[in-house]
Amino acid sequence: MTRFLNSTGALLVALVAGTALVAPALAQEKVLRIGMTAADIPRTSGQPDQGFEGNRFTGIPIYDSLTQWDLSKEDAPSVLIPGLATEWAVDPDDNTKWIFRLREGVVFHDGSSFDADAVVWNVQKVLDQEAPHFDAAQVGVTASRMPTLRSARAIDAFTVELTTSEPDAFLPINLTNLFMASPAHWQAKFDAVPASVTDPKQRAEQAWAAFAADPSGSGPFRVTAFVPRERLELAPNADYWDETRKARIDRVVLIPLPEPNARTAALLSGQVDWIEAPSPDAIPQIEARGFKVYANAQPHVWPWQLSFAEGSPWLDIRVRHAANLCINREELRELLGGYMAIPVGTVAPGHPWWGDPSFEIRYDPDAARALMEEAGFSASNPVQVRVQTSASGSGQMQPIPMNEYVQQSLRDCFFDVELDVIEWNTLFTNWRRGATDPTANGAHAINVSFAAMDPFFAMVRFTSTNTFPPVSNNWGYFGNDEFDALIAEARTSFEAEARDAALARLHARIVEEAPFVWIAHDVGPRAMSPRVTNVVQPRSWFIDIAPMDIE
């Protein structure tokens, strides 16, 4: 089959080839074809790559987690709800231990049962290097999202104890990212590895490769076909435990389409039914052709994350503040057809974590130029800034035109910006390696969008000295004793009101110190055929395919 190319013609050939084998069944089946922004199918082995687009399309549909997000409402923020765990609580005598009571009667796609041993096994797959099923390939996208989790222990068949390295009130939220794969199914793949392969690590790697091609979770969909870089096909899990999320669509086809114009062409020509991040200038045509564009405010930030490594121009707070004052975000929103929200921080005023920072993010180029002149820069002596970004990808919105707009805007405030454009999944990997790693290519900032629905993802991983690379995503090495103390206060506050107050103090200091240039908040635009019904666009980066239907 033709490998996907970034041209519309090659795209349509690939799509036709990818669906030709099943075309006779289309009249009888309800088939939903989705054009993703990713350049490849996200990892299917249980811990997806490709950013949170992977969680959205191969995590949440195929797998379940102990805790999960409520994606059933469009008019209220998504909140944490029970998943494979029905209840949980921290041990009052030892705040590094959590007790989770598990849901009974859940089965994996291969027919094996979910229980406490399965939870222990799934924790070990990413944390225990001595476990026979440890998979280093899944560690980077998992451990960095729950850095304090250390171990799991089965108390009885449906009760498990999780231990953290320190008291951590954020753990239940972090666990939305730990997807439960079937231990029995993996063991069958391991046992099928040829006896000639004797090295245990090589046997485990081959078992995981076989598992990825034929995965088994407990989610509302199961995998029926997988062609890397071209398509993934899902069918309903008839035995799914949650009646409200039993799939109504007969088949879902996921297709990587990283180029926005190619995605738009695929939608308008009827090759797909749903595209992520449509090209803004095509939205009027999309709507005129009867397609529906869904969007909603969501906790998702599109920033430049700044380097605090030696020699970085961002070490001067005047330069950081100037960059935040030199972008006309209203004009950028117009460029995007209205499909963005204007940030004044990581969260908005009125949010429990707002905190009323003393620095106001706004458009004030005169103030920006004054700060730059104080810092020793001018039109004849601009500051040199290199920014690493991607051409597409999960949550990246429209990265090239957006970064080119910012590049042009900052020129008026004595910034000379060079863009280093690389492939999305490579950028995402570099994000964990840090600004001093050779893969940064000398960049002083990195443009990786991020979800901000919980304290760790929104703030902690970017401001703690304990999350410097490769532990988590503090790419720029920002942090000090003050921020560590603010984080510790929030992390050890197990009562919601006290925790929110501590997080508000943290957020205020983050905005004041400006380790980011806050450029946009995403509203998650996606265009769909009017045939797709029961669509809920939640106030979340994620969306649930299971309740959707096709007329």
KEDREN-577754 format. One line per 3 residues: number of its first residue (from 1); their letters; for each residue x, y, z of C-alpha. Coordinates in pm, 1 decimal. Layout:
BEGIN
NUM	a	X:Y:Z ~ ...
//
This chain:
BEGIN
1	mtr	0.0:0.0:0.0 ~ 118.8:352.6:-79.8 ~ 284.0:519.4:216.2
4	fln	121.7:850.2:313.9 ~ 273.4:1159.4:153.1 ~ 206.5:1522.2:238.3
7	stg	24.9:1595.1:-84.7 ~ -346.3:1587.7:-143.8 ~ -319.3:1360.5:-445.4
10	all	-114.2:1098.2:-264.3 ~ -343.7:1132.9:33.2 ~ -654.2:1046.6:-165.8
13	val	-480.9:752.4:-330.7 ~ -381.9:620.0:10.6 ~ -730.8:669.6:147.9
16	vag	-895.8:494.4:-142.5 ~ -647.7:208.4:-111.0 ~ -711.8:191.8:261.2
19	tal	-1089.2:162.4:223.2 ~ -1122.3:-31.2:-99.6 ~ -1115.6:-367.0:72.6
22	vap	-1424.3:-282.7:274.3 ~ -1618.2:-61.5:30.4 ~ -1896.7:-318.8:-39.3
25	ala	-1985.8:-319.5:330.9 ~ -2019.5:58.5:365.5 ~ -2391.0:57.4:284.9
28	qek	-2463.1:-177.4:573.9 ~ -2206.5:-57.1:825.3 ~ -2190.3:262.5:1025.8
31	vlr	-1830.7:361.3:953.9 ~ -1664.7:668.9:1104.2 ~ -1342.6:776.7:928.4
34	igm	-1125.2:1022.9:1120.3 ~ -840.0:1233.9:979.5 ~ -589.7:1290.3:1262.4
37	taa	-320.2:1557.3:1277.1 ~ -59.7:1294.9:1370.4 ~ 176.7:1168.3:1100.4
40	dip	149.6:810.9:1226.6 ~ -94.0:590.7:1415.0 ~ -39.4:650.7:1787.7
43	rts	110.7:357.9:1976.6 ~ -150.7:87.5:2046.2 ~ 28.9:-113.0:2316.3
46	gqp	-141.7:65.9:2603.7 ~ 55.6:387.2:2654.5 ~ 4.3:597.5:2339.6
49	dqg	259.7:833.4:2190.6 ~ 178.9:1126.7:1956.9 ~ 90.7:1346.2:2254.9
52	feg	-260.8:1354.5:2390.6 ~ -399.3:1287.5:2042.8 ~ -274.2:937.0:2113.2
55	nrf	-473.0:922.3:2437.5 ~ -777.2:1050.7:2250.9 ~ -768.9:797.1:1968.1
58	tgi	-584.4:484.3:2085.0 ~ -594.3:529.6:2463.2 ~ -949.4:614.3:2567.4
61	piy	-1128.2:409.3:2296.2 ~ -926.1:86.7:2338.1 ~ -833.6:98.0:2706.1
64	dsl	-960.7:205.2:3045.9 ~ -778.2:369.6:3335.1 ~ -846.1:356.2:3707.6
67	tqw	-974.7:712.4:3700.8 ~ -1103.2:896.6:3397.1 ~ -1243.1:1228.3:3276.1
70	dls	-1614.6:1292.8:3244.3 ~ -1650.5:1375.8:2873.8 ~ -2029.7:1367.2:2867.6
73	ked	-2099.0:1741.5:2907.4 ~ -2027.6:2040.9:2686.0 ~ -2150.6:2307.4:2929.5
76	aps	-1936.1:2226.5:3233.5 ~ -1567.6:2154.0:3296.7 ~ -1462.6:1789.5:3273.2
79	vli	-1410.3:1642.5:3618.4 ~ -1251.1:1327.1:3750.7 ~ -1483.9:1025.8:3777.0
82	pgl	-1442.6:654.3:3856.7 ~ -1314.3:428.7:3582.0 ~ -1181.2:82.5:3660.5
85	ate	-1158.8:201.2:4020.4 ~ -1488.6:271.3:4192.4 ~ -1343.1:459.0:4489.5
88	wav	-1008.8:563.8:4633.1 ~ -861.5:731.6:4939.0 ~ -523.8:824.8:5078.0
91	dpd	-408.8:635.0:5385.5 ~ -457.3:881.1:5676.5 ~ -161.2:728.5:5861.7
94	dnt	73.3:733.6:5562.4 ~ 0.0:986.9:5289.5 ~ 234.8:809.9:5046.4
97	kwi	-12.3:522.6:5018.0 ~ -345.2:517.3:4835.9 ~ -609.7:244.5:4846.3
100	frl	-813.4:186.3:4529.3 ~ -1121.9:-35.5:4521.6 ~ -1161.7:-192.6:4178.4
103	reg	-1462.0:-252.7:3957.9 ~ -1568.2:-616.5:3942.5 ~ -1688.2:-803.4:3635.2
106	vvf	-1464.2:-623.9:3382.8 ~ -1305.8:-836.3:3109.8 ~ -1036.3:-754.6:2858.8
109	hdg	-1094.5:-794.4:2485.9 ~ -922.8:-1135.4:2494.1 ~ -1172.4:-1257.8:2757.2
112	ssf	-939.5:-1251.9:3057.1 ~ -1047.8:-1077.8:3377.0 ~ -941.0:-743.8:3517.3
115	dad	-835.1:-749.5:3884.5 ~ -578.1:-616.4:4129.2 ~ -302.3:-831.0:3981.9
118	avv	-366.9:-665.7:3645.3 ~ -317.1:-322.7:3802.5 ~ 11.3:-432.9:3960.5
121	wnv	123.5:-573.3:3623.6 ~ 41.6:-247.7:3442.3 ~ 231.3:-40.2:3696.6
124	qkv	530.2:-272.1:3661.5 ~ 529.0:-247.7:3280.5 ~ 651.0:114.0:3306.2
127	ldq	819.0:134.9:3648.5 ~ 983.7:-198.3:3730.7 ~ 1288.2:-259.8:3513.1
130	eap	1323.9:-608.8:3660.5 ~ 973.3:-715.8:3556.3 ~ 975.2:-958.3:3261.2
133	hfd	718.7:-742.1:3078.2 ~ 887.8:-403.9:3142.0 ~ 867.6:-193.4:2825.2
136	aaq	1114.3:94.0:2801.6 ~ 929.0:226.0:2495.0 ~ 624.2:304.0:2709.0
139	vgv	811.0:468.3:2997.0 ~ 869.7:813.7:2852.7 ~ 503.3:886.2:2781.9
142	tas	390.6:745.7:3117.0 ~ 636.6:796.1:3402.5 ~ 674.7:1166.4:3320.0
145	rmp	298.5:1205.3:3367.0 ~ 289.2:1042.6:3712.2 ~ 642.5:1096.4:3845.4
148	tlr	573.2:1015.6:4210.9 ~ 416.9:670.4:4158.7 ~ 660.4:401.9:4270.5
151	sar	482.3:68.8:4314.9 ~ 156.3:-122.9:4340.5 ~ 52.8:-406.7:4569.0
154	aid	-257.8:-626.0:4553.6 ~ -437.2:-634.3:4888.6 ~ -708.1:-868.9:4765.6
157	aft	-860.8:-954.7:4427.8 ~ -1025.2:-613.4:4389.9 ~ -824.7:-384.3:4616.7
160	vel	-485.0:-239.9:4533.4 ~ -241.6:-19.8:4722.3 ~ -38.5:237.2:4527.1
163	tts	270.9:391.7:4684.6 ~ 422.3:728.3:4592.6 ~ 767.3:868.4:4660.8
166	epd	615.0:1155.8:4858.3 ~ 265.2:1264.7:4962.0 ~ 89.5:1351.9:4638.4
169	afl	-270.3:1473.4:4627.0 ~ -248.5:1479.8:4245.8 ~ -207.0:1101.7:4201.7
172	pin	-573.7:1015.5:4122.7 ~ -565.9:1270.5:3839.4 ~ -231.1:1145.1:3707.6
175	ltn	-372.1:792.1:3686.5 ~ -600.8:891.7:3398.7 ~ -285.0:837.4:3190.9
178	lfm	-213.5:479.5:3300.4 ~ -411.1:254.2:3066.9 ~ -476.6:-105.2:3164.9
181	asp	-356.5:-366.2:2912.8 ~ -432.7:-737.8:2943.2 ~ -154.5:-931.8:3119.6
184	ahw	-290.5:-1264.5:2991.0 ~ -291.4:-1145.5:2630.3 ~ 64.8:-1016.1:2659.4
187	qak	176.3:-1344.7:2815.9 ~ 28.9:-1534.4:2520.9 ~ 230.4:-1314.5:2283.9
190	fda	541.6:-1369.5:2496.3 ~ 493.1:-1747.1:2493.0 ~ 459.6:-1738.3:2113.9
193	vpa	800.9:-1576.3:2062.3 ~ 1026.7:-1834.0:1888.3 ~ 1235.5:-2039.5:2125.5
196	svt	1542.4:-1932.0:1929.1 ~ 1506.1:-1589.6:2092.2 ~ 1656.2:-1656.2:2434.5
199	dpk	1736.5:-1309.5:2566.0 ~ 1450.9:-1209.3:2803.2 ~ 1455.7:-844.2:2697.5
202	qra	1441.9:-933.8:2330.2 ~ 1156.7:-1174.8:2397.8 ~ 969.0:-899.1:2583.3
205	eqa	1027.7:-651.5:2299.8 ~ 893.8:-899.3:2045.1 ~ 596.2:-975.2:2268.3
208	waa	512.6:-605.3:2294.5 ~ 545.5:-564.5:1916.8 ~ 301.0:-851.7:1867.7
211	faa	72.5:-707.9:2134.4 ~ 70.8:-366.6:1960.2 ~ -40.8:-531.2:1636.1
214	dps	-317.7:-718.0:1819.8 ~ -383.1:-528.6:2143.5 ~ -621.3:-612.7:2425.2
217	gsg	-763.0:-353.0:2662.0 ~ -1103.1:-327.8:2824.6 ~ -1227.5:-14.9:2644.1
220	pfr	-1543.1:33.7:2434.3 ~ -1357.2:-46.2:2110.5 ~ -1123.1:-327.4:2008.1
223	vta	-865.3:-324.3:1727.2 ~ -955.0:-520.7:1412.4 ~ -694.6:-396.6:1159.8
226	fvp	-369.4:-203.9:1185.5 ~ -143.5:-76.2:907.4 ~ 133.6:145.1:1054.6
229	rer	144.0:499.3:913.1 ~ -176.9:437.6:717.8 ~ -480.5:333.2:922.9
232	lel	-615.7:173.3:1237.0 ~ -959.2:12.3:1245.5 ~ -1172.7:-34.0:1556.1
235	apn	-1492.6:-229.2:1620.6 ~ -1727.6:-224.4:1922.3 ~ -1650.8:-421.7:2235.8
238	ady	-1986.7:-593.9:2286.0 ~ -1896.2:-685.0:2645.6 ~ -1806.4:-335.0:2759.6
241	wde	-1889.2:-279.0:3125.6 ~ -2031.4:75.9:3098.0 ~ -2373.1:68.7:2928.7
244	trk	-2361.9:446.0:2873.2 ~ -2043.5:410.5:2665.0 ~ -2122.4:101.8:2460.0
247	ari	-2020.9:186.9:2104.9 ~ -2297.4:256.4:1853.1 ~ -2074.6:279.5:1546.3
250	drv	-1983.6:-43.6:1365.9 ~ -1633.5:60.3:1266.6 ~ -1393.6:348.4:1327.8
253	vli	-1107.7:410.5:1084.6 ~ -820.9:635.8:1200.6 ~ -605.1:789.7:926.0
256	plp	-290.2:1003.3:980.5 ~ -324.7:1331.9:786.5 ~ -75.0:1581.4:930.6
259	epn	-116.4:1853.3:665.0 ~ -424.2:2075.0:724.7 ~ -506.8:2136.9:357.7
262	art	-488.4:1764.2:291.2 ~ -726.1:1698.6:580.6 ~ -966.7:1959.2:447.1
265	aal	-955.4:1811.0:96.0 ~ -1022.1:1464.3:237.4 ~ -1327.4:1591.5:425.6
268	lsg	-1473.2:1788.6:135.8 ~ -1424.6:1498.8:-105.6 ~ -1601.4:1254.0:126.7
271	qvd	-1292.0:1046.1:200.2 ~ -1325.8:1106.8:576.2 ~ -1612.7:1207.9:803.3
274	wie	-1418.6:1398.6:1069.0 ~ -1099.8:1603.8:1068.2 ~ -905.5:1753.1:1354.0
277	aps	-783.6:2115.3:1335.1 ~ -927.5:2219.8:996.7 ~ -741.6:2487.4:806.6
280	pda	-894.8:2819.7:927.7 ~ -928.6:2971.8:583.2 ~ -1123.0:2664.6:472.0
283	ipq	-1379.8:2676.8:753.8 ~ -1629.1:2899.3:562.2 ~ -1621.7:2654.6:272.1
286	iea	-1652.0:2359.2:509.4 ~ -1957.7:2509.1:674.8 ~ -2108.3:2614.5:340.0
289	rgf	-2088.0:2251.4:227.0 ~ -2299.8:2144.3:524.0 ~ -2027.8:2015.8:754.7
292	kvy	-2041.7:2110.9:1121.3 ~ -1747.8:2265.6:1305.8 ~ -1737.1:2186.7:1677.5
295	ana	-1535.5:2396.5:1923.0 ~ -1539.4:2465.0:2294.1 ~ -1323.6:2642.4:2547.6
298	qph	-1081.3:2393.6:2695.1 ~ -785.6:2386.3:2932.4 ~ -521.0:2368.3:2662.1
301	vwp	-231.2:2612.3:2626.8 ~ -35.9:2695.4:2309.3 ~ 287.3:2858.9:2434.2
304	wql	653.9:2901.1:2388.1 ~ 823.2:2730.1:2682.3 ~ 1144.2:2916.6:2756.7
307	sfa	1497.3:2798.8:2831.7 ~ 1671.8:2903.5:3151.9 ~ 1995.8:2730.7:3058.7
310	egs	2320.2:2925.7:3072.7 ~ 2339.1:3184.5:2795.4 ~ 1966.6:3188.9:2722.6
313	pwl	1828.6:3534.3:2635.3 ~ 1523.2:3451.7:2847.8 ~ 1721.5:3467.2:3172.8
316	dir	1635.5:3837.7:3178.9 ~ 1278.0:3877.8:3308.3 ~ 1244.4:4201.3:3108.8
319	vrh	1287.1:4003.1:2788.0 ~ 1031.4:3746.0:2901.3 ~ 777.5:4013.1:2990.2
322	aan	843.8:4202.0:2666.4 ~ 766.7:3896.5:2454.0 ~ 437.9:3847.8:2637.7
325	lci	347.6:4213.9:2572.1 ~ 436.8:4221.2:2202.0 ~ 181.0:3980.5:2051.8
328	nre	-154.4:4105.2:1924.3 ~ -356.7:3799.6:2017.2 ~ -681.8:3950.8:1892.5
331	elr	-527.8:3972.4:1546.2 ~ -398.2:3616.3:1576.2 ~ -746.9:3498.1:1668.7
334	ell	-880.5:3666.5:1356.3 ~ -611.9:3488.0:1153.4 ~ -742.0:3159.8:1296.3
337	ggy	-1099.9:3235.0:1201.3 ~ -1191.9:3301.2:1563.6 ~ -1092.9:2949.7:1673.3
340	mai	-871.6:3032.6:1969.9 ~ -909.5:3193.2:2311.3 ~ -683.8:3470.3:2439.0
343	pvg	-470.8:3371.0:2741.1 ~ -373.4:3589.2:3035.4 ~ -203.4:3296.2:3207.2
346	tva	-226.8:2919.7:3212.8 ~ -576.1:2946.0:3364.8 ~ -825.9:3229.3:3330.6
349	pgh	-950.8:3485.8:3583.2 ~ -1228.5:3331.1:3787.2 ~ -1061.1:2990.4:3789.9
352	pww	-988.6:2861.6:4143.7 ~ -617.0:2861.7:4058.4 ~ -601.7:3214.2:3910.7
355	gdp	-438.3:3391.4:4206.1 ~ -445.2:3749.1:4066.7 ~ -84.9:3783.6:3939.3
358	sfe	75.1:4128.1:3940.2 ~ 204.7:4097.8:3581.7 ~ -68.3:4149.4:3321.1
361	iry	-33.4:3963.7:2991.2 ~ -170.3:4199.7:2724.8 ~ -84.6:4367.1:2395.6
364	dpd	133.0:4670.2:2473.7 ~ 419.4:4697.2:2221.8 ~ 536.7:5033.7:2354.8
367	aar	587.4:4883.8:2701.4 ~ 756.1:4583.2:2541.1 ~ 1002.9:4800.5:2349.0
370	alm	1079.7:5000.4:2662.0 ~ 1164.2:4680.3:2850.4 ~ 1382.9:4559.4:2564.5
373	eea	1572.0:4888.9:2554.6 ~ 1630.9:4860.4:2930.2 ~ 1770.8:4512.9:2864.6
376	gfs	2011.2:4654.8:2602.7 ~ 1834.4:4562.6:2279.9 ~ 1717.7:4776.4:1989.3
379	asn	1617.3:4758.0:1623.1 ~ 1986.4:4759.6:1530.3 ~ 2075.4:4513.6:1806.9
382	pvq	1792.5:4258.6:1831.6 ~ 1799.5:3957.1:2058.9 ~ 1855.7:3630.3:1872.8
385	vrv	1598.4:3362.5:1959.5 ~ 1568.4:3010.5:1816.6 ~ 1237.0:2826.0:1863.7
388	qts	1180.2:2456.9:1799.9 ~ 831.6:2364.9:1674.6 ~ 650.8:2114.4:1453.1
391	asg	466.3:2126.1:1122.7 ~ 160.0:1957.9:1272.9 ~ 58.4:1735.9:1562.7
394	sgq	-162.8:1682.7:1862.5 ~ -287.6:2016.5:1996.7 ~ -41.3:2213.0:1786.0
397	mqp	-330.5:2397.9:1617.2 ~ -177.8:2561.9:1305.9 ~ 186.9:2571.9:1415.1
400	ipm	356.0:2712.4:1104.6 ~ 129.4:3014.4:1036.8 ~ 93.9:3082.8:1409.0
403	ney	468.5:3078.3:1471.7 ~ 532.4:3288.0:1162.6 ~ 282.0:3541.8:1292.8
406	vqq	456.8:3553.8:1632.7 ~ 793.6:3573.2:1458.9 ~ 676.3:3879.6:1265.4
409	slr	510.9:4039.6:1568.6 ~ 819.2:4008.3:1788.0 ~ 1035.5:4167.5:1521.2
412	dcf	867.1:4496.7:1613.3 ~ 1001.3:4455.8:1967.4 ~ 1363.4:4380.3:1874.4
415	fdv	1342.1:3999.1:1859.2 ~ 1507.1:3814.0:1571.6 ~ 1330.8:3475.5:1578.2
418	eld	1450.8:3167.3:1390.5 ~ 1212.6:2869.6:1362.6 ~ 1343.6:2513.4:1376.5
421	vie	1059.5:2299.1:1234.9 ~ 1075.5:1924.6:1299.3 ~ 835.1:1628.9:1296.9
424	wnt	576.7:1630.0:1577.6 ~ 659.5:1305.1:1755.0 ~ 1030.2:1395.4:1742.0
427	lft	950.0:1733.7:1896.1 ~ 744.3:1564.0:2165.6 ~ 1035.5:1332.3:2246.5
430	nwr	1276.5:1627.5:2253.7 ~ 1044.2:1798.4:2501.9 ~ 1141.2:1540.6:2763.7
433	rga	1513.5:1565.7:2684.8 ~ 1549.7:1931.9:2770.5 ~ 1695.7:2252.0:2638.2
436	tdp	2057.0:2142.9:2695.1 ~ 2023.3:1819.5:2498.7 ~ 2175.6:1811.9:2148.1
439	tan	1828.9:1740.3:2005.5 ~ 1724.7:2094.1:2102.4 ~ 1948.6:2217.4:1817.9
442	gah	2041.8:2520.8:2025.5 ~ 1679.7:2628.6:2072.5 ~ 1598.9:2889.4:2336.4
445	ain	1228.2:2796.3:2339.3 ~ 1010.3:2503.2:2244.8 ~ 655.1:2521.6:2110.2
448	vsf	467.2:2223.2:2251.8 ~ 105.1:2276.7:2344.9 ~ -14.7:2123.1:2669.7
451	aam	-331.5:2026.5:2850.6 ~ -396.7:2217.5:3172.6 ~ -685.1:2028.9:3329.7
454	dpf	-498.3:1924.3:3642.0 ~ -230.9:2081.2:3865.1 ~ 54.3:1859.0:3759.7
457	fam	-4.9:1898.5:3386.5 ~ -85.9:2269.1:3407.9 ~ 191.8:2390.8:3637.9
460	vrf	398.7:2146.6:3843.9 ~ 582.3:1965.2:3565.4 ~ 707.9:2299.2:3426.9
463	tst	821.7:2465.8:3749.6 ~ 959.8:2198.3:3983.7 ~ 1330.5:2125.0:4015.1
466	ntf	1221.9:1762.4:4059.8 ~ 1082.2:1752.0:3705.2 ~ 1396.2:1853.9:3520.1
469	ppv	1463.6:1629.7:3215.6 ~ 1436.0:1341.0:3175.1 ~ 1194.0:1306.4:3469.4
472	snn	919.9:1516.1:3313.5 ~ 857.7:1819.1:3091.8 ~ 1051.6:2100.2:3260.7
475	wgy	1233.1:2144.5:2928.2 ~ 1367.5:2485.3:3017.8 ~ 1503.9:2395.3:3366.2
478	fgn	1291.7:2659.7:3538.5 ~ 1256.0:2635.2:3915.6 ~ 1397.7:2724.6:4253.9
481	def	1335.6:2674.6:4625.0 ~ 1040.4:2915.0:4624.5 ~ 856.1:2721.5:4355.0
484	dal	940.9:2386.2:4510.4 ~ 788.4:2506.5:4839.1 ~ 471.2:2630.2:4666.0
487	iae	437.3:2295.5:4487.0 ~ 492.9:2099.1:4807.3 ~ 222.6:2300.0:4980.8
490	art	-27.9:2220.6:4706.8 ~ 76.1:1857.7:4673.1 ~ 29.8:1788.1:5042.6
493	sfe	-307.9:1962.3:5067.9 ~ -559.3:1678.3:5053.3 ~ -856.8:1908.7:5114.2
496	aea	-984.7:2075.9:4795.1 ~ -1020.2:2433.8:4919.5 ~ -673.2:2446.6:5072.5
499	rda	-525.6:2283.4:4762.5 ~ -690.4:2539.7:4533.2 ~ -558.8:2825.4:4745.5
502	ala	-204.5:2687.0:4726.7 ~ -234.4:2638.1:4352.5 ~ -357.6:2996.1:4311.2
505	rlh	-41.4:3121.3:4480.3 ~ 165.5:2900.3:4249.6 ~ -12.7:3020.3:3935.7
508	ari	27.9:3386.9:4029.0 ~ 403.6:3342.5:4068.7 ~ 429.5:3152.3:3740.7
511	vee	262.6:3435.7:3549.1 ~ 480.7:3692.9:3725.4 ~ 803.8:3506.8:3647.8
514	apf	685.6:3419.7:3293.0 ~ 865.1:3094.8:3205.8 ~ 634.1:3090.0:2901.5
517	vwi	520.8:3319.7:2627.7 ~ 146.9:3253.3:2649.5 ~ 20.8:3281.6:2292.0
520	ahd	-315.2:3104.5:2260.9 ~ -562.5:2873.8:2427.8 ~ -699.7:2606.2:2197.0
523	vgp	-1075.1:2559.7:2150.2 ~ -1029.8:2224.3:1975.3 ~ -1198.3:2290.5:1639.7
526	ram	-1292.0:1976.1:1450.4 ~ -1510.3:1948.4:1142.4 ~ -1752.9:1660.3:1094.9
529	spr	-2004.7:1532.2:847.8 ~ -2363.4:1609.7:952.0 ~ -2417.0:1232.6:943.4
532	vtn	-2217.9:1203.7:1266.1 ~ -2461.3:1249.4:1556.8 ~ -2456.6:1242.8:1938.1
535	vvq	-2135.0:1445.9:1935.4 ~ -2041.1:1607.7:2265.1 ~ -1753.1:1854.4:2241.5
538	prs	-1658.3:1876.8:2610.0 ~ -1455.3:2144.9:2782.0 ~ -1162.9:1909.7:2757.1
541	wfi	-877.2:1825.4:2525.6 ~ -1031.7:1478.9:2497.8 ~ -1352.4:1365.5:2327.7
544	dia	-1545.6:1038.4:2356.3 ~ -1619.4:849.9:2033.3 ~ -1820.8:572.9:2200.4
547	pmd	-2159.3:750.3:2233.0 ~ -2145.8:887.5:1876.7 ~ -2368.8:753.2:1602.5
550	ie	-2403.3:784.8:1225.3 ~ -2730.4:851.0:1049.2
//
